[in-house]
Amino acid sequence: MDAAELRAVQAPLKELYRDEPSTAITPLTAHGRIASAGVTFDVDQFAGVSRAGLHRATGGDGADACSGDMLLEALLACAGVTLHSVATAMGLELRSVTGRVDGTFDARGTLGIDRDAPVGVQDLVVTFVVDTDADDAALERLATSTGRYCVVGRSLANEPEIRITRA
């Protein structure tokens, strides 16, 4: 898809959302359940079910997906698609792109050992290595716009509300 094709696909959506802003509010849902042995939670995903479990640093054995890793994977997926979309809109040719996300978490906070230790993934850095002829200014605009429009990245600034209801 090139910039013209992307604009053609998005133009009617942008017009609709400008004319009727409420139609831009898009629901997203994830589903899961406690259904496996151990301290795990099965999460329905696009390609099947992923069993999330404790990280080795909090008592897991490494056999299950770590929710922190899943968070980084979701962030990388979102940032990668956003980068691709923005680059396409900018008319930048990206011959190849690789990406990674790095971060840390302090197990003391998660395990309740130290109330001053943070709970959550900290120091997140999303890095893309691109093969392109684009100049540094274009790559800076690409990075800025990718950060601005990455839904998962922007969502990390807001702590979710946790609700528990009876069956």
PyRosetta script that sets phi, psi and omega in degrees:
from pyrosetta import init, pose_from_sequence

init()
pose = pose_from_sequence("MDAAELRAVQAPLKELYRDEPSTAITPLTAHGRIASAGVTFDVDQFAGVSRAGLHRATGGDGADACSGDMLLEALLACAGVTLHSVATAMGLELRSVTGRVDGTFDARGTLGIDRDAPVGVQDLVVTFVVDTDADDAALERLATSTGRYCVVGRSLANEPEIRITRA")
pose.set_psi(1, 133.3)
pose.set_omega(1, 176.5)
pose.set_phi(2, -103.6)
pose.set_psi(2, -179.7)
pose.set_omega(2, -176.1)
pose.set_phi(3, -59.4)
pose.set_psi(3, -41.5)
pose.set_omega(3, -178.8)
pose.set_phi(4, -65.2)
pose.set_psi(4, -42.1)
pose.set_omega(4, 179.0)
pose.set_phi(5, -65.8)
pose.set_psi(5, -40.8)
pose.set_omega(5, 178.3)
pose.set_phi(6, -63.0)
pose.set_psi(6, -45.3)
pose.set_omega(6, 178.5)
pose.set_phi(7, -61.4)
pose.set_psi(7, -39.8)
pose.set_omega(7, -179.5)
pose.set_phi(8, -65.1)
pose.set_psi(8, -38.9)
pose.set_omega(8, 178.9)
pose.set_phi(9, -69.9)
pose.set_psi(9, -39.8)
pose.set_omega(9, -175.0)
pose.set_phi(10, -86.0)
pose.set_psi(10, -20.7)
pose.set_omega(10, -175.7)
pose.set_phi(11, -56.6)
pose.set_psi(11, -49.2)
pose.set_omega(11, -179.6)
pose.set_phi(12, -66.1)
pose.set_psi(12, -31.4)
pose.set_omega(12, 176.9)
pose.set_phi(13, -67.1)
pose.set_psi(13, -46.3)
pose.set_omega(13, 179.2)
pose.set_phi(14, -60.3)
pose.set_psi(14, -40.9)
pose.set_omega(14, 178.8)
pose.set_phi(15, -63.6)
pose.set_psi(15, -45.3)
pose.set_omega(15, 178.5)
pose.set_phi(16, -59.4)
pose.set_psi(16, -46.5)
pose.set_omega(16, -176.7)
pose.set_phi(17, -68.2)
pose.set_psi(17, -31.2)
pose.set_omega(17, 175.3)
pose.set_phi(18, -70.4)
pose.set_psi(18, -42.5)
pose.set_omega(18, -177.9)
pose.set_phi(19, -74.9)
pose.set_psi(19, -35.9)
pose.set_omega(19, -178.1)
pose.set_phi(20, -133.9)
pose.set_psi(20, 80.0)
pose.set_omega(20, -175.0)
pose.set_phi(21, -53.2)
pose.set_psi(21, -31.3)
pose.set_omega(21, -177.8)
pose.set_phi(22, -65.1)
pose.set_psi(22, -23.5)
pose.set_omega(22, 179.7)
pose.set_phi(23, -73.6)
pose.set_psi(23, -12.7)
pose.set_omega(23, 178.9)
pose.set_phi(24, -82.1)
pose.set_psi(24, -14.6)
pose.set_omega(24, 179.8)
pose.set_phi(25, -73.9)
pose.set_psi(25, 112.0)
pose.set_omega(25, -170.7)
pose.set_phi(26, -113.9)
pose.set_psi(26, 114.3)
pose.set_omega(26, -179.7)
pose.set_phi(27, -71.4)
pose.set_psi(27, 142.1)
pose.set_omega(27, 173.7)
pose.set_phi(28, -127.4)
pose.set_psi(28, 144.6)
pose.set_omega(28, -178.7)
pose.set_phi(29, -143.5)
pose.set_psi(29, 141.9)
pose.set_omega(29, 170.5)
pose.set_phi(30, -123.5)
pose.set_psi(30, 148.9)
pose.set_omega(30, -178.6)
pose.set_phi(31, -129.5)
pose.set_psi(31, 149.5)
pose.set_omega(31, 176.7)
pose.set_phi(32, -167.1)
pose.set_psi(32, -179.4)
pose.set_omega(32, -176.8)
pose.set_phi(33, -164.2)
pose.set_psi(33, 157.6)
pose.set_omega(33, 167.9)
pose.set_phi(34, -83.8)
pose.set_psi(34, 112.5)
pose.set_omega(34, -176.4)
pose.set_phi(35, -145.4)
pose.set_psi(35, -2.7)
pose.set_omega(35, -177.8)
pose.set_phi(36, -118.7)
pose.set_psi(36, 163.8)
pose.set_omega(36, 178.7)
pose.set_phi(37, -67.5)
pose.set_psi(37, 159.0)
pose.set_omega(37, 178.0)
pose.set_phi(38, 79.6)
pose.set_psi(38, -176.0)
pose.set_omega(38, 177.2)
pose.set_phi(39, -85.6)
pose.set_psi(39, 85.0)
pose.set_omega(39, -175.4)
pose.set_phi(40, -136.3)
pose.set_psi(40, 169.0)
pose.set_omega(40, 174.8)
pose.set_phi(41, -147.6)
pose.set_psi(41, 123.9)
pose.set_omega(41, -179.6)
pose.set_phi(42, -85.4)
pose.set_psi(42, 126.4)
pose.set_omega(42, -177.7)
pose.set_phi(43, -115.1)
pose.set_psi(43, 125.6)
pose.set_omega(43, 176.2)
pose.set_phi(44, -72.3)
pose.set_psi(44, 128.0)
pose.set_omega(44, 178.7)
pose.set_phi(45, -127.3)
pose.set_psi(45, 170.6)
pose.set_omega(45, -177.2)
pose.set_phi(46, -52.4)
pose.set_psi(46, -42.8)
pose.set_omega(46, -174.8)
pose.set_phi(47, -102.1)
pose.set_psi(47, 16.9)
pose.set_omega(47, 179.6)
pose.set_phi(48, 136.2)
pose.set_psi(48, -156.7)
pose.set_omega(48, -178.5)
pose.set_phi(49, -105.7)
pose.set_psi(49, 135.6)
pose.set_omega(49, 174.8)
pose.set_phi(50, -111.6)
pose.set_psi(50, 129.7)
pose.set_omega(50, 178.1)
pose.set_phi(51, -95.4)
pose.set_psi(51, 114.4)
pose.set_omega(51, 178.5)
pose.set_phi(52, -91.9)
pose.set_psi(52, 141.9)
pose.set_omega(52, 178.9)
pose.set_phi(53, -146.2)
pose.set_psi(53, -176.2)
pose.set_omega(53, -179.6)
pose.set_phi(54, -66.9)
pose.set_psi(54, 140.8)
pose.set_omega(54, 172.8)
pose.set_phi(55, -69.3)
pose.set_psi(55, 154.0)
pose.set_omega(55, 178.8)
pose.set_phi(56, -54.8)
pose.set_psi(56, -33.1)
pose.set_omega(56, -178.3)
pose.set_phi(57, -70.6)
pose.set_psi(57, -12.1)
pose.set_omega(57, 180.0)
pose.set_phi(58, -121.7)
pose.set_psi(58, 15.8)
pose.set_omega(58, 174.6)
pose.set_phi(59, 112.2)
pose.set_psi(59, 0.7)
pose.set_omega(59, 178.1)
pose.set_phi(60, -78.9)
pose.set_psi(60, 167.3)
pose.set_omega(60, 179.9)
pose.set_phi(61, -105.2)
pose.set_psi(61, 2.6)
pose.set_omega(61, 178.8)
pose.set_phi(62, 86.5)
pose.set_psi(62, -0.1)
pose.set_omega(62, -178.3)
pose.set_phi(63, -80.2)
pose.set_psi(63, -17.4)
pose.set_omega(63, -176.7)
pose.set_phi(64, -113.5)
pose.set_psi(64, 159.6)
pose.set_omega(64, 174.8)
pose.set_phi(65, -65.2)
pose.set_psi(65, 139.5)
pose.set_omega(65, 175.1)
pose.set_phi(66, -90.1)
pose.set_psi(66, 132.6)
pose.set_omega(66, -178.7)
pose.set_phi(67, -60.8)
pose.set_psi(67, -31.4)
pose.set_omega(67, 176.2)
pose.set_phi(68, -64.2)
pose.set_psi(68, -42.4)
pose.set_omega(68, 176.1)
pose.set_phi(69, -64.0)
pose.set_psi(69, -39.6)
pose.set_omega(69, 178.9)
pose.set_phi(70, -63.7)
pose.set_psi(70, -37.0)
pose.set_omega(70, 176.5)
pose.set_phi(71, -62.0)
pose.set_psi(71, -46.8)
pose.set_omega(71, 179.1)
pose.set_phi(72, -63.2)
pose.set_psi(72, -37.9)
pose.set_omega(72, 177.2)
pose.set_phi(73, -63.9)
pose.set_psi(73, -42.2)
pose.set_omega(73, 178.0)
pose.set_phi(74, -64.4)
pose.set_psi(74, -41.2)
pose.set_omega(74, 178.0)
pose.set_phi(75, -63.0)
pose.set_psi(75, -44.4)
pose.set_omega(75, -179.9)
pose.set_phi(76, -65.1)
pose.set_psi(76, -41.8)
pose.set_omega(76, 178.3)
pose.set_phi(77, -60.5)
pose.set_psi(77, -47.3)
pose.set_omega(77, -178.5)
pose.set_phi(78, -65.5)
pose.set_psi(78, -47.8)
pose.set_omega(78, -179.5)
pose.set_phi(79, -64.1)
pose.set_psi(79, -37.4)
pose.set_omega(79, 179.7)
pose.set_phi(80, -66.1)
pose.set_psi(80, -45.0)
pose.set_omega(80, 177.7)
pose.set_phi(81, -65.4)
pose.set_psi(81, -41.2)
pose.set_omega(81, 179.1)
pose.set_phi(82, -62.8)
pose.set_psi(82, -46.3)
pose.set_omega(82, 177.9)
pose.set_phi(83, -57.4)
pose.set_psi(83, -44.9)
pose.set_omega(83, -178.7)
pose.set_phi(84, -63.2)
pose.set_psi(84, -42.6)
pose.set_omega(84, 179.3)
pose.set_phi(85, -64.6)
pose.set_psi(85, -46.5)
pose.set_omega(85, -179.0)
pose.set_phi(86, -64.7)
pose.set_psi(86, -44.2)
pose.set_omega(86, 179.1)
pose.set_phi(87, -60.4)
pose.set_psi(87, -41.0)
pose.set_omega(87, 178.6)
pose.set_phi(88, -62.4)
pose.set_psi(88, -47.0)
pose.set_omega(88, 179.5)
pose.set_phi(89, -62.2)
pose.set_psi(89, -34.0)
pose.set_omega(89, 179.1)
pose.set_phi(90, -79.6)
pose.set_psi(90, -9.8)
pose.set_omega(90, -177.8)
pose.set_phi(91, 76.4)
pose.set_psi(91, 22.8)
pose.set_omega(91, 179.5)
pose.set_phi(92, -85.7)
pose.set_psi(92, 132.9)
pose.set_omega(92, 175.0)
pose.set_phi(93, -88.2)
pose.set_psi(93, 121.2)
pose.set_omega(93, 175.8)
pose.set_phi(94, -111.9)
pose.set_psi(94, 107.3)
pose.set_omega(94, -178.3)
pose.set_phi(95, -71.2)
pose.set_psi(95, -37.0)
pose.set_omega(95, 174.9)
pose.set_phi(96, -154.9)
pose.set_psi(96, 151.6)
pose.set_omega(96, 179.2)
pose.set_phi(97, -142.9)
pose.set_psi(97, 132.2)
pose.set_omega(97, 168.8)
pose.set_phi(98, -124.2)
pose.set_psi(98, 150.0)
pose.set_omega(98, -178.3)
pose.set_phi(99, -138.8)
pose.set_psi(99, 156.8)
pose.set_omega(99, 174.2)
pose.set_phi(100, -153.2)
pose.set_psi(100, 155.8)
pose.set_omega(100, 175.1)
pose.set_phi(101, -125.4)
pose.set_psi(101, 133.9)
pose.set_omega(101, 176.5)
pose.set_phi(102, -122.5)
pose.set_psi(102, 147.3)
pose.set_omega(102, 176.6)
pose.set_phi(103, -168.9)
pose.set_psi(103, 175.7)
pose.set_omega(103, 178.4)
pose.set_phi(104, -136.7)
pose.set_psi(104, 160.3)
pose.set_omega(104, 168.2)
pose.set_phi(105, -137.7)
pose.set_psi(105, 149.9)
pose.set_omega(105, -179.1)
pose.set_phi(106, -97.8)
pose.set_psi(106, 107.7)
pose.set_omega(106, -176.8)
pose.set_phi(107, -60.3)
pose.set_psi(107, -23.7)
pose.set_omega(107, 178.3)
pose.set_phi(108, -61.9)
pose.set_psi(108, -38.6)
pose.set_omega(108, 178.6)
pose.set_phi(109, -68.4)
pose.set_psi(109, -45.7)
pose.set_omega(109, -179.4)
pose.set_phi(110, -63.2)
pose.set_psi(110, -37.4)
pose.set_omega(110, -179.0)
pose.set_phi(111, -86.2)
pose.set_psi(111, -0.5)
pose.set_omega(111, 177.9)
pose.set_phi(112, 71.7)
pose.set_psi(112, 23.5)
pose.set_omega(112, -179.5)
pose.set_phi(113, -78.8)
pose.set_psi(113, -37.2)
pose.set_omega(113, -175.7)
pose.set_phi(114, -136.1)
pose.set_psi(114, 111.0)
pose.set_omega(114, -177.8)
pose.set_phi(115, -64.8)
pose.set_psi(115, -19.0)
pose.set_omega(115, 178.2)
pose.set_phi(116, -87.0)
pose.set_psi(116, -13.0)
pose.set_omega(116, 178.2)
pose.set_phi(117, -75.7)
pose.set_psi(117, 137.7)
pose.set_omega(117, -178.7)
pose.set_phi(118, -67.7)
pose.set_psi(118, 148.1)
pose.set_omega(118, 171.5)
pose.set_phi(119, -108.1)
pose.set_psi(119, 124.5)
pose.set_omega(119, 179.9)
pose.set_phi(120, 123.2)
pose.set_psi(120, 167.1)
pose.set_omega(120, 179.3)
pose.set_phi(121, -77.5)
pose.set_psi(121, 130.5)
pose.set_omega(121, -177.4)
pose.set_phi(122, -115.8)
pose.set_psi(122, 164.6)
pose.set_omega(122, 171.7)
pose.set_phi(123, 54.0)
pose.set_psi(123, 43.6)
pose.set_omega(123, 179.6)
pose.set_phi(124, -68.5)
pose.set_psi(124, 131.8)
pose.set_omega(124, 176.1)
pose.set_phi(125, -133.9)
pose.set_psi(125, 122.5)
pose.set_omega(125, 175.1)
pose.set_phi(126, -101.5)
pose.set_psi(126, 124.3)
pose.set_omega(126, -177.9)
pose.set_phi(127, -123.0)
pose.set_psi(127, 128.4)
pose.set_omega(127, 173.6)
pose.set_phi(128, -116.6)
pose.set_psi(128, 134.9)
pose.set_omega(128, 173.4)
pose.set_phi(129, -108.2)
pose.set_psi(129, 119.5)
pose.set_omega(129, -175.0)
pose.set_phi(130, -119.0)
pose.set_psi(130, 143.7)
pose.set_omega(130, 170.8)
pose.set_phi(131, -103.8)
pose.set_psi(131, 108.4)
pose.set_omega(131, -174.4)
pose.set_phi(132, -156.2)
pose.set_psi(132, 160.2)
pose.set_omega(132, 173.3)
pose.set_phi(133, -95.6)
pose.set_psi(133, 1.0)
pose.set_omega(133, -178.8)
pose.set_phi(134, -60.6)
pose.set_psi(134, 145.4)
pose.set_omega(134, 179.5)
pose.set_phi(135, -78.9)
pose.set_psi(135, 170.6)
pose.set_omega(135, -176.7)
pose.set_phi(136, -60.9)
pose.set_psi(136, -36.8)
pose.set_omega(136, 179.7)
pose.set_phi(137, -64.0)
pose.set_psi(137, -41.0)
pose.set_omega(137, 178.7)
pose.set_phi(138, -66.1)
pose.set_psi(138, -39.5)
pose.set_omega(138, 178.8)
pose.set_phi(139, -67.2)
pose.set_psi(139, -34.4)
pose.set_omega(139, 176.3)
pose.set_phi(140, -65.9)
pose.set_psi(140, -42.9)
pose.set_omega(140, 176.4)
pose.set_phi(141, -62.8)
pose.set_psi(141, -39.2)
pose.set_omega(141, 178.5)
pose.set_phi(142, -62.4)
pose.set_psi(142, -45.0)
pose.set_omega(142, 179.4)
pose.set_phi(143, -64.2)
pose.set_psi(143, -45.4)
pose.set_omega(143, -179.3)
pose.set_phi(144, -62.2)
pose.set_psi(144, -46.2)
pose.set_omega(144, -179.2)
pose.set_phi(145, -68.5)
pose.set_psi(145, -36.8)
pose.set_omega(145, 177.7)
pose.set_phi(146, -61.8)
pose.set_psi(146, -45.1)
pose.set_omega(146, 177.5)
pose.set_phi(147, -63.5)
pose.set_psi(147, -39.4)
pose.set_omega(147, -177.6)
pose.set_phi(148, -67.6)
pose.set_psi(148, -37.8)
pose.set_omega(148, -172.2)
pose.set_phi(149, -103.9)
pose.set_psi(149, 1.6)
pose.set_omega(149, 178.6)
pose.set_phi(150, -77.0)
pose.set_psi(150, 110.0)
pose.set_omega(150, -175.3)
pose.set_phi(151, -59.8)
pose.set_psi(151, -46.2)
pose.set_omega(151, -178.1)
pose.set_phi(152, -65.7)
pose.set_psi(152, -45.6)
pose.set_omega(152, 179.6)
pose.set_phi(153, -59.5)
pose.set_psi(153, -44.2)
pose.set_omega(153, 179.8)
pose.set_phi(154, -68.9)
pose.set_psi(154, -31.0)
pose.set_omega(154, -179.8)
pose.set_phi(155, -68.7)
pose.set_psi(155, -25.7)
pose.set_omega(155, -178.3)
pose.set_phi(156, -65.5)
pose.set_psi(156, -16.2)
pose.set_omega(156, 179.0)
pose.set_phi(157, -77.0)
pose.set_psi(157, -11.6)
pose.set_omega(157, -176.5)
pose.set_phi(158, -119.8)
pose.set_psi(158, 119.5)
pose.set_omega(158, 177.9)
pose.set_phi(159, -68.8)
pose.set_psi(159, 133.7)
pose.set_omega(159, -179.4)
pose.set_phi(160, -74.2)
pose.set_psi(160, 153.8)
pose.set_omega(160, 171.5)
pose.set_phi(161, -81.0)
pose.set_psi(161, 132.2)
pose.set_omega(161, 176.5)
pose.set_phi(162, -105.7)
pose.set_psi(162, 124.9)
pose.set_omega(162, 178.1)
pose.set_phi(163, -120.6)
pose.set_psi(163, 143.4)
pose.set_omega(163, 174.2)
pose.set_phi(164, -128.6)
pose.set_psi(164, 124.3)
pose.set_omega(164, 178.9)
pose.set_phi(165, -123.6)
pose.set_psi(165, 159.6)
pose.set_omega(165, -180.0)
pose.set_phi(166, -80.7)
pose.set_psi(166, 148.7)
pose.set_omega(166, 177.6)
pose.set_phi(167, -70.6)
pose.dump_pdb("model.pdb")
